[in-house]
Amino acid sequence: MSDIDTVSIKQWKGKTVWITGASSGIGRCLSVKLANLGATVIISARRQDRLHEIASQAPQYILPLAADIADSGARTDIQQRLADRVEAIDVLIMSAGVVEYENELDLDADRYRRVFDVNFLGLVNSVAIAMPLLNRSKHKPYIVGITSLSVLVGFPRAEAYGASKAAADYFLKSLRMDLPADQFDLSIVRPGFVKTPMTSVNDFPMPFLISAEAAAERIVRGMNKRKMFVNFPWRFTFLLKCFSHLPYLWYKLLAPRMRRHKTQKTVDSSRV
């Protein structure tokens, strides 16, 4: 057993974790990995059949709880169903996410509402739902939100997605300031391109693309240290941070070459 595995088991064995957006992609991989490390993992998404399929891989550790975290009216119901299953939550991991692109720049308000309902308001709802159970933790409770490296610069066609992730990123940074530092830990995870159902229909090059399994491994390593920011892959992070400080190079020279206006279907990775 490697030193990393030993550290991970010590960090996660006996912990209770609630993961949203767990039916596919990063959320699914995190669910299985943390269960294998000895955590009790409550997995949520809309599709109950997919949740049960994941839970069947480790039924003694993975508990399915179908929920639509974008539905603010369901907060009380979800909270009660969580409380019926566990006495406390030690770690909240929010990986639910959707993407819809601005192919024709028609600025359809309904598109923005759909994306924000999941990527931003779903995250707010998740924190509100989990907070009473986090406060019951016998350990130092831990909140983890997955945003995106896209918050560093603007990307073509990503007006709705990028804005929702930027809102989520800012919310988490402000939340970290308002939560007592001696009582809570909070991490913001910013992945680059990860091979998931959500990115499988992208019709543009995705530099430094990594698998969902590799992404989950990097996230767990970052969570083991409770780092404030878990950005990956590092080369893409470095480039985008450089471009964020060199806006002329990005917005005048590079970004225009990335513009596309193709009709593209969308995939909802967390709500299937």
Disulfide bonds with the S-S distance in Angstrom:
none
